[in-house]
Amino acid sequence: MHEEVLNRIRQGRLYTESEAAFQNPLRRADLIFAYNSTRPGEAEQRRSLLERILGSVGARTVLLSPFHAGFGSNVHIGDDFFGNVNLTFVDDVEIRIGHGVMIAPSVTLTTTGHPVHPDLREDFRRFSEPIVIEDKVWIGSNVVVLPGVRIGYGAVIGAGSVVSRDIPAMTVAMGVPCRVVRDITDEDLKTRNP
């Protein structure tokens, strides 16, 4: 039974809360609460908690409190990461974040969505698809990244965007829905504004 549900989850097919309940031991809610309750100066304790919460965490990681996660254990973060306050991971499946990524306040990365028809939403039926954020991405404030999205190397996502499709490397993208507005070029080395 569990393997059949896991296969459906991996394939991005619908599954229910009851069917997926066997995964609840992977949730890190108490550890996340403890992390969010630590003082900013308690660097060693915060690092130790992050290592217990996340699936993997790189060196020189800064994750400001509070942050939220459905599991925590499905989040993988590379080196030199900066996550500002109110970062939310809806990580029913993996969220992979590369090296040198910066995320502004109040960003949501959600691997999970629900069917449109209400009859299909009984028992919190849903689907989940992984999110990948490649190296050196910058995500602006109040961005929502939806299931199955890959954001390419060096991309910049403008504040308030809803990212519902893949974003190519070395581009600036923004809007609702998020669309590429231009490439990032060497001319950008001469200015501070995207």
N, C-alpha and C positions, 0 to 999 in steps of 0.2 A: 504493500500500500504506500509506504513512505517513498519508495523509489519511483513509483508511478507518478506521484505528486511532484517530486523533484524533477522528473523528466518534463512534465508540463510546465513547471516554473522555468526551467532552462530554455524551453522552446518558446517562451513568451505567450503561452496559452493561459486560459482562465483557470483559477483555482480559488478556493474559499478559505476564510479564516479558520474554520474547523479543520479542514484538510491540512493546513500548514501549521497547526498548533504544535506539532512535534518539534518545530524549530525554536520554540520559545526559550529553551535554555541558552540559545545563542544571543539573546538580548542582553544588553549591558546597562539597563536602566538605572540600577542602583549605583554602578560605577560612574555613570554620566552625572548623576545627581551629586555624587561626592566630588567629582572634578569641578562642577559648576559652583560648589560650595567652598572650594579652596581659595585662599588669598593669592593675589597675583604674584607676590614675592616667594611663594612656596614652590619654586621651580622644580626641585627634585621630586616632590610629591606629585605635582601636576604631570611631569614626564612619566613617572611610574604608572599613574592612572591611565594616561593615554596609551601606553604600551599594553595595558590590560584590556582597554576598551576596543581599540582599533584592530583590524585584521593585520595591518602592518603600518609602521610609522617611521619616516626617515629622520635624518639628523637635522638639527636646527629648525625644528618645527615650532611655530607659534600658532596656537589656537585659542583665541580669546573667549572668555566666558560671557554669557552662557552659549553653549551650543547644544543641539538636540540631534538624536538619531533613533530610528526605529530599532536597530540592532547595534550599530557601532562596529560589530565584528566583520561586517561586509565592506568596510571602508578601508582603502589602502592609500596611504599618502607618501609621496616621495620626499626627498631632501629639500631644505630651504623653502618650506611652505609657510604662507601667512594666511590665516583665516580670521576675519574680523568677527565681531559680536553677532549673535543670532544666526549663525550658520546652521542650517537644518539639512540633515542627511536622511532621506527616506530610502533606506538601504535594504529593502527586502532581497535584493540581489546586489552584486558587486558594484561599487563606485571606485574607480581607479583614477588617482590624481598623480600626475607626474612631478618632476622636480621644478623648483623655482616658480610655483604657481601662487598667485595672489588672488584672494577672494575678499571683496568688500562686505560691509554690513548687510545683514538680513537677506542673504541668498539662500535659496532652496534648491537642492539637487534631489530630484525624486525619480526613483527607478520604477515607480508603481503608478498605474492608472486604473480606472474602472470603466466597465462597459457603459455605453450611453443609455441603453434601455433599462428602466428601473427593475424589471423582472429579473434581469441578469445580475443585479447588485445584491441579491439576497445573500446573507451570511458574509457580507463584505467581499463578495467575489471581485477578483482583480487579476491584472496581468503585470508582469515585471520584466524589464529589460535593462541590462547593465548600462552605466554611464562611464565614458572615458574622457578625461581631461588631460591632454598631452602637456609636455613640458612648457614652461614659461608663459602660460596663459594668464591673462588678467581678466577677472570677472567683476563688473561694476555692481554697485548697490542695488538691492531689490530685484535681482535677476532670478528667474525660475528656469531651471534646466529640466526638461521632461525625459521620460523613459527612452532608452536606446540611443541617446545622442552622444556623438563624439565631437569634441572641440579640438581642433588641430593646433600643432605647435605654434606658440607665439601669438595666437589670436587674442583679440581684445573684444569683450562683450560689453556693450554700452549699458549703463544703468537702466533699470526698469524693463529690460528685455525679457521675452518669453522664448526660450530656445527649444524649438520643436523638431529641428532637423540638424544634421551634421553641419559644422562650420569648418571651412578649409583652413589650413595653416596660414599664418602670416596675413590675416585679414582683420579688418575692423567690421564688426557686425552689431546691429542694434535694431530695436523695434519690437512690435507685437503684430504678427510674429517676427522673430529675429531674422534679419536678412543681411547679407554682406553688402556694405556700402563702399568699401574700397580695400585695396591691398595695402599692406605695410611695406614701405620701401626705405631706401637709404636716406631719402629726404626727411623721414621721421627722426633721424639722428640729430637734426638741426632744430627741432621744435619740441615743445612739451605737450601739445594738444594732438589727439588723434583726429 
